[in-house]
Amino acid sequence: MLAGFGLHPCFPPRHGRICRSRCHGDVGTDTKVLPTRHVPPPAGANPTAGLDITEAAFDTVFTGWKRPAQIIWPDEGRLLDVEAEPPLNFQVLYTPPGEPFFCAEPVSNITDTFNGPARATVAAWCLRPGEPGRRLSASCRPLRFLAAEEALHTRAQSPNALSI
């Protein structure tokens, strides 16, 4: 039996939000948002540099996630660092069309792993083999939440660096 799981939190209004995390790849998809290939993040959509998700549409699985993920609300002077432990080694960024919220989701596997291009390399896409009754677990937690002046000061000190 194979299993995969994740945490799927929604965050408040996405206007003026920036998401940053160190990742080395992007799971390219077709028009049905099913995985087709593994590629480096495209120019303008690399989460390491930070993604302004105000207007952009994302339904993207990023690979090689080096924790933490950072969500910045620059207009409100807030910053949130989120950590997740293995096997939550992938990060999904989802901005639902027409909705004011967004999702930054630590997950254990890519979308549709069972049927995707990785059938021959299921382990590479992190589905976990398990015996009946075996338990899988992981935790996800906020590392820090900064408000107002503290977040702005931190960003001014290192505008392009993730801080832990």
C-alpha positions in Angstrom: 0.0 0.0 0.0 1.2 3.5 -0.8 0.3 6.6 1.1 0.8 10.3 0.8 -0.5 13.2 3.0 -0.1 16.9 3.8 -1.4 19.9 5.6 -3.6 22.2 3.6 -3.9 25.6 5.4 -5.6 28.6 3.9 -4.2 32.0 4.6 -6.1 35.3 4.7 -6.5 37.6 1.8 -3.8 37.3 -0.8 -3.6 41.0 -1.8 0.0 42.1 -1.5 1.2 38.7 -0.2 4.7 37.3 -0.9 5.6 33.7 -0.5 9.3 32.7 -0.2 10.9 29.3 0.2 14.0 27.6 -1.0 13.1 25.0 -3.6 15.0 23.5 -6.5 12.3 22.4 -8.9 8.8 22.7 -10.1 6.4 20.0 -11.2 5.3 21.1 -14.7 1.6 20.3 -15.5 -0.7 20.0 -18.4 -4.0 21.9 -18.9 -5.7 19.6 -16.4 -3.0 20.5 -13.8 -1.7 16.9 -13.8 2.1 16.4 -13.6 4.0 16.0 -16.8 7.7 16.8 -16.0 10.1 18.0 -13.4 11.8 21.4 -14.3 13.7 24.2 -12.6 11.3 26.9 -11.4 10.6 29.2 -14.4 11.9 32.8 -14.5 9.4 34.9 -12.5 8.0 32.0 -10.6 11.0 30.9 -8.4 9.9 30.9 -4.8 13.5 31.3 -3.6 13.3 34.9 -4.9 9.8 35.4 -3.5 6.5 35.2 -5.4 4.1 38.1 -5.4 0.8 36.2 -5.4 -1.4 39.2 -5.5 -2.4 38.7 -9.2 -0.6 35.5 -10.2 -2.3 32.2 -10.5 -0.6 29.2 -8.9 -1.4 25.6 -8.6 2.1 24.5 -8.3 4.1 21.7 -6.6 7.6 22.8 -5.7 10.3 20.1 -5.2 13.4 20.1 -3.1 11.8 22.2 -0.4 14.4 23.5 2.1 12.5 24.7 5.1 11.0 27.1 6.2 8.4 28.7 4.0 8.0 32.4 4.6 4.7 34.4 4.0 5.0 38.1 4.1 2.1 40.6 4.3 4.2 43.8 3.5 1.2 46.2 3.5 0.3 45.0 7.1 3.9 44.6 8.3 3.5 40.9 9.1 5.7 37.9 8.5 5.1 34.2 9.2 7.8 31.4 8.9 6.3 27.9 8.7 8.3 24.7 9.2 7.2 21.1 8.4 9.1 17.9 9.0 9.8 15.0 6.7 8.2 13.4 4.9 6.5 16.7 4.0 9.2 17.5 1.5 7.2 19.2 -1.2 5.4 22.6 -1.1 2.2 23.4 -3.0 1.3 27.0 -3.6 -2.4 27.4 -4.6 -4.2 30.6 -5.4 -7.8 29.8 -6.2 -9.2 31.9 -9.1 -11.6 34.6 -7.8 -10.9 33.8 -4.1 -9.3 36.2 -1.7 -7.3 33.5 0.1 -4.3 31.4 -0.8 -2.8 28.1 0.3 0.8 27.2 1.1 0.8 23.5 1.7 3.6 21.2 2.9 2.9 17.7 1.4 4.6 14.4 1.1 4.1 13.8 -2.7 3.3 15.4 -6.0 -0.3 15.6 -7.3 -1.6 12.4 -8.9 1.5 10.5 -8.1 -0.2 7.2 -8.8 -0.9 8.1 -12.4 1.7 10.7 -13.2 4.9 10.6 -15.1 6.7 9.2 -12.1 5.1 5.7 -12.1 8.5 4.1 -12.6 10.0 6.3 -9.8 7.3 6.4 -7.2 9.9 6.7 -4.4 11.3 9.8 -6.0 7.8 11.5 -5.7 7.7 10.4 -2.1 4.7 8.1 -1.8 5.5 5.9 1.2 5.2 2.1 1.0 3.5 0.8 4.1 2.3 -2.4 5.7 -1.3 -2.6 6.9 -1.5 -0.9 10.2 1.7 1.1 9.8 1.4 4.7 10.9 2.9 7.8 9.1 3.2 11.1 10.8 4.7 14.6 10.5 4.2 17.9 12.1 3.9 21.4 10.8 4.4 24.5 13.0 4.9 28.2 12.8 8.5 29.1 13.7 7.8 32.8 14.2 5.3 35.4 13.6 6.4 39.0 13.4 4.1 41.9 13.5 4.4 45.5 12.3 7.8 47.2 12.9 9.7 44.0 13.7 8.7 42.3 10.4 9.5 45.5 8.4 12.9 45.8 10.2 13.7 42.1 9.5 12.8 42.5 5.8 14.8 45.7 5.4 17.9 44.0 6.9 17.7 41.1 4.4 15.2 41.7 1.7 16.2 38.7 -0.5 17.2 36.3 2.2 15.0 33.8 4.1 15.6 34.2 7.8 15.1 31.5 10.4 
